Amino acid sequence: MARLFLGQREADFFSDISKELIKDVAGQKIYYYTVREDLSDVHDVYEESMHKIFNPPTEIECLVEWQPSEVKTTQFGHEQIKTISVFMHNRDVIDRDLNIQQGDYISYGEYFFEITSIVYDKLVYGQIERVTSIKLACKQARIEHIFKNAIGPTYEAYVESDAVQVEFEQQRGQTESDVRQLVKDGVLEEPISKPRKVANDGTVKSVNGVGSSFYGDD
């Protein structure tokens, strides 16, 4: 699209709409673990660290593309290696001052992944300075590379309290980690309705007896 028709306000609008999809509708998230090279014992020759030190995890809303597992047969038997593609909102990365680097780790569900490549996935209508999303190619990490307990949700067959996510709350630009640019610039007013929440509300409104405050009449 020509720059005549796509200026800053239009770019902000597209950015805010895609943030709404990611943060207020989809509900997918990862936990990002930054490797502390200054604290990890890095080998002088191989420039690798057997025992890495990480910053506390950062929760990041994104879109995740789950890939079928790659099955390999070795002398020790069968091995499954999982890969995922993570699509991060570029403006969200900028707003939150996140430093996404190849070689860092993420968790998604019960699995940990190493970021093997970072690609600027698409541009906003061909404008080089405006990136739509950042694509992270991630490969399942071996257990000895990151000794952490996975943060839920993980898997519905597990008994941990966070194995299944039963609550989801919209952000609607009301949190520190969610900037809606048109509201910030005063182009639009803040939403009249407050962020809605999907959570058990103690009423019977569905076939399994579990209700949700999102569908309540308040």
matplotlib code that plots the C-alpha trace (Angstrom):
import matplotlib.pyplot as plt

x = [0.0, 1.3, 2.6, 0.0, -2.7, -0.8, 0.6, 1.5, -2.2, -3.1, 0.0, -0.9, -4.4, -3.2, -0.8, -3.6, -6.0, -3.4, -2.6, -6.2, -6.3, -3.2, -3.8, -7.6, -8.7, -6.1, -4.7, -1.5, 1.7, 5.3, 7.8, 11.0, 14.3, 17.3, 20.7, 23.0, 26.3, 28.0, 27.1, 27.3, 30.5, 31.3, 34.0, 37.0, 37.2, 33.7, 32.0, 29.2, 28.1, 27.0, 25.3, 23.5, 22.2, 18.9, 17.0, 13.5, 11.0, 9.1, 5.5, 4.9, 1.7, 2.2, 0.9, 2.4, 2.5, 2.8, 4.8, 4.5, 7.3, 10.4, 11.0, 14.6, 15.9, 19.3, 21.3, 19.5, 16.0, 13.4, 13.6, 11.0, 12.1, 9.5, 9.8, 7.6, 7.3, 6.6, 5.2, 5.8, 4.1, 7.0, 5.5, 4.9, 8.6, 9.5, 7.0, 8.2, 11.9, 12.4, 15.8, 15.0, 18.2, 19.1, 20.3, 17.9, 15.2, 11.4, 8.9, 5.6, 3.4, 5.6, 8.4, 11.5, 12.9, 16.0, 15.6, 17.6, 16.7, 15.0, 13.4, 11.5, 8.5, 6.5, 6.5, 3.6, 2.6, 6.2, 7.4, 10.8, 10.7, 7.5, 7.7, 4.5, 5.9, 9.0, 9.2, 11.2, 12.2, 12.5, 13.8, 13.2, 16.0, 17.6, 16.8, 20.4, 20.5, 17.8, 16.9, 13.5, 10.0, 7.6, 5.0, 1.4, -0.7, 1.1, -1.2, -4.7, -3.7, -1.4, -2.5, -0.7, -2.9, -1.7, -1.8, -5.0, -5.6, -9.0, -8.8, -8.1, -8.4, -8.3, -5.8, -7.5, -4.5, -5.1, -1.9, 1.7, 2.6, 0.0, 0.2, -2.5, -0.9, -4.1, -5.3, -1.9, -1.8, -5.3, -6.7, -9.2, -10.7, -10.2, -12.7, -16.0, -16.2, -13.5, -11.4, -13.6, -12.5, -13.1, -13.2, -15.3, -18.1, -19.8, -23.0, -24.3, -24.3, -22.8, -23.3, -20.4, -21.6, -18.7, -19.7, -17.7, -18.0, -17.4, -20.9, -22.5, -25.1, -23.6]
y = [0.0, 3.5, 5.7, 8.3, 6.1, 4.4, 6.9, 6.6, 6.6, 3.7, 1.7, 2.3, 1.1, -2.2, -2.7, -2.2, -4.5, -7.3, -6.7, -7.1, -10.5, -11.7, -10.3, -10.3, -13.2, -15.9, -16.3, -18.1, -17.3, -18.4, -17.9, -16.4, -17.2, -15.0, -16.6, -14.7, -15.0, -12.9, -15.4, -18.7, -20.7, -20.4, -22.7, -20.8, -22.9, -24.0, -20.9, -23.1, -23.4, -26.7, -25.0, -21.9, -19.2, -17.5, -14.4, -15.0, -15.9, -13.2, -14.0, -12.9, -13.2, -14.4, -16.8, -20.3, -22.7, -26.3, -28.6, -32.4, -34.1, -35.3, -38.9, -40.2, -43.7, -44.0, -46.7, -45.9, -46.3, -43.8, -40.1, -37.4, -33.8, -31.1, -27.8, -24.8, -21.4, -18.4, -15.2, -12.2, -8.8, -6.5, -3.3, -5.2, -6.2, -2.6, -1.3, -3.7, -3.2, -6.9, -8.1, -11.3, -13.2, -16.4, -19.0, -17.9, -20.4, -20.4, -22.7, -23.6, -26.1, -28.7, -28.3, -26.1, -24.9, -23.1, -20.3, -21.3, -18.4, -15.0, -13.7, -10.5, -12.3, -9.6, -5.9, -3.6, -3.1, -3.2, -0.3, -1.3, 0.5, -1.2, -4.9, -6.8, -9.8, -11.5, -15.3, -17.4, -20.9, -23.0, -26.5, -28.7, -28.4, -31.3, -31.6, -31.0, -27.6, -26.0, -27.3, -25.5, -26.5, -25.7, -23.1, -24.0, -24.6, -27.9, -31.0, -31.8, -35.3, -33.8, -33.2, -29.9, -26.9, -25.0, -28.0, -26.6, -22.8, -22.1, -18.3, -15.9, -12.1, -9.6, -6.7, -4.1, -1.8, -1.6, -3.3, -2.1, -4.8, -3.7, -0.3, 0.6, 3.4, 5.2, 5.5, 6.6, 9.3, 10.5, 9.6, 7.2, 7.2, 4.3, 1.4, 2.0, -1.7, -3.0, -6.1, -9.3, -12.4, -16.1, -17.9, -20.3, -18.2, -20.9, -21.0, -23.7, -22.2, -25.0, -28.7, -29.7, -27.5, -25.1, -21.5, -18.5, -14.9, -13.8, -14.9, -13.6, -10.8, -8.0]
z = [0.0, -0.9, 1.9, 0.8, 2.3, 5.2, 7.7, 11.4, 12.5, 10.2, 11.3, 14.9, 14.2, 12.6, 15.5, 18.1, 16.3, 16.1, 19.8, 20.6, 18.8, 20.7, 24.1, 24.4, 22.3, 21.5, 25.0, 23.9, 25.8, 26.3, 29.1, 28.0, 29.7, 29.0, 29.3, 31.6, 29.8, 32.5, 35.2, 33.2, 33.0, 29.2, 27.8, 26.4, 23.2, 22.4, 23.7, 25.2, 28.8, 30.3, 33.2, 32.2, 34.5, 33.5, 34.4, 35.9, 33.2, 31.3, 30.3, 26.7, 24.8, 21.2, 18.6, 18.6, 15.6, 16.9, 14.5, 14.4, 16.4, 14.5, 15.3, 15.2, 15.7, 17.3, 18.9, 22.2, 20.7, 19.5, 20.2, 19.5, 19.0, 19.0, 17.1, 17.2, 15.5, 17.8, 16.3, 18.5, 18.0, 17.0, 18.5, 21.8, 21.9, 21.4, 24.0, 26.6, 25.8, 25.3, 24.0, 22.1, 21.2, 19.4, 22.0, 24.7, 25.9, 26.1, 27.7, 26.1, 28.0, 29.6, 27.1, 26.9, 23.6, 22.4, 20.0, 16.9, 14.6, 14.7, 11.5, 10.8, 9.4, 7.5, 6.9, 7.1, 3.5, 2.4, 4.6, 5.7, 9.0, 10.1, 11.0, 11.6, 13.6, 14.7, 14.0, 16.4, 15.2, 18.4, 18.9, 21.9, 24.4, 26.2, 29.8, 30.9, 29.2, 31.4, 34.8, 35.4, 36.3, 33.6, 34.3, 33.4, 31.5, 30.7, 30.1, 31.3, 32.5, 35.2, 38.8, 39.4, 40.1, 37.0, 34.6, 33.0, 32.7, 34.0, 34.0, 31.2, 31.6, 28.8, 29.0, 26.8, 27.3, 31.0, 32.1, 32.1, 29.5, 27.0, 25.2, 22.8, 20.8, 19.6, 23.2, 24.4, 21.8, 22.6, 19.2, 20.8, 24.2, 26.6, 26.1, 27.9, 29.0, 31.3, 30.5, 30.7, 32.4, 31.7, 35.0, 37.0, 38.6, 40.6, 38.5, 36.2, 32.6, 30.6, 30.0, 32.3, 35.2, 34.9, 34.3, 33.2, 34.3, 30.7, 29.8, 33.0, 33.1, 35.2]

ax = plt.figure().add_subplot(projection="3d")
ax.plot(x, y, z, "-o")
ax.set_aspect("equal")
plt.show()
